[in-house]
Amino acid sequence: MGLGATEIEAYADLRDRIGAKEDEAQAFVGGLREEEITGFLKNPQTDRMVMALAHAHYRGEDYPTHASLVELMQFSRFDEHKKDQIDHLATLLSAWCAHGQYGKLFDGVTNVSLTGKIAHFELGYIPSRRWSSRPPRAC
């Protein structure tokens, strides 16, 4: 790595070198002591970096889903909010879970890339009678 490289760039370089099974990279990781790792985890200057980089190892199915949010709302206590309001929101959101009427688009692991400049969702066939007075706004 050159001068001025960021921690993220160094991580990506090491990850790629380990993936390529480079001996030097594997020896470096294999030589790390538990005390060094624990010190890095507990250091206030690097603990947030550990949290951020931990997400880099998730597979698509490891990420929380919309259904997880609805389940949390249904079965957890939120003392700062009224239970009937939380239940009402959970009920409204459940239609967008994988098992609900609209959930196949929004809940779970996708095989559709949304990385392009434009993502078009045709919502014209969603019956308007489902919405109290107007269709939902786009986020």
N, C-alpha and C positions, 0 to 999 in steps of 0.2 A: 504494500500500500504506500502511496505517495504522501508527502506532507500535506496536511489540510484535509485528509480523508475523515469523514464522519464515522461515528460509532456504527451507524446503520450500514454504511458502505463496508466497513471492516467485518461486520457480522455477515453480510451477504457474501463477501469474498471467502470467508472461512467456511460458510455453509456450502458454497459451490465447490470449494477445494475438498471438503470432506465427502461430498457427493461424488466427486471424481476419484475418490479413494487415494488422494495424494498422501504419501508417507509422512511428510513434514506436518501437515495439518492434523492427521490422525495422532501423531506422536504428541503434538501440542495439547490436544484435547485429552488424550490419555494421561498426560503428565500433570493435569490440574489436580490439586489436592482439595479435599472436602473443605478444609478451613478457608482456602482462597475463594471457593464458590460461595460459602456461607457469608464471608466478609463482603463480597460483592453484592449479595442479596440484601444484606442489612445496612449497607452504606447509604446514607440519605442522598448522596450525590448520584447513585447508580440504581437505587431500588425501583424507580419509575421506568428506567430503561429495561429492566428485567421484565416488568409487567408488560410493557409494550412489545418486546421481542417474544414473549411467551405466546402471544396471539399469532405470530408468524408460523407456528407449528400446527395450527388448526387445519383440519380437513373441512370440507364443506359441511359434512354432517356433524361436526363438533360445535358449530356456532349455535347460539340460542335461536329458537324459532318464534314465530308469532304465537303459536299454540302454547309455548312455554310461558309467555307473558300472560296469556289468558288464564292458564292454569294457576299461575302465581296469584293473579287477582282473585280467582275463585276460592283458593284454599289458604291464603295467608291473611293475617290480620294487619291492617293499616290503621292504627289508632288515631292518626291525624286526619283520617277521612271517614265519612259516614259509610257504613257497610252497604246500605241500599244503593248509594251512588256507585260504589265500586262494582257491586253485583250488576247494576244496570249497564255500566260500561263493558264489563266482561261479556254480558249477553250480546250487546251490539257487536263487539269485536269477534265473537265466536263464529259469526257467519264468514269471517275471513280466515278461519283456521282451515287446515287441510281437509278436515271432514265436513266443513261447511259449504255453503252454496258457492262462494267465490274464492275459497282458500287455495285451490290448486295454483293460482298465480302468485300468491303472496306468502305462503307458508311452506317451510321445508327447504330442502336442497334443490337448487335449480340446475337444469341443463341448458338454460338459455343465457347467452352472454348479454349483459346489459352495459357493456363497455364502449359501445359506439357513441357517436355524437347524438343520435336520436333513438329513443325507444318509444314505439307507438303502441298504445293499448287501446283496442277498440272496445269501448264501454257502451256503445249505442244499443246493444241488445239487452242490457240489464233493465228489467222492468222498473219504471219510475214509481209504481205503486208501493214498492218496498221502502221508499224513503218518505219520511214524515211530510216534508213540504218541498224539498228540493234534493237533487242528487248530491252525493258527497263532493267536496272540493278536492282537487288534486293536491298532493303534498309537494 
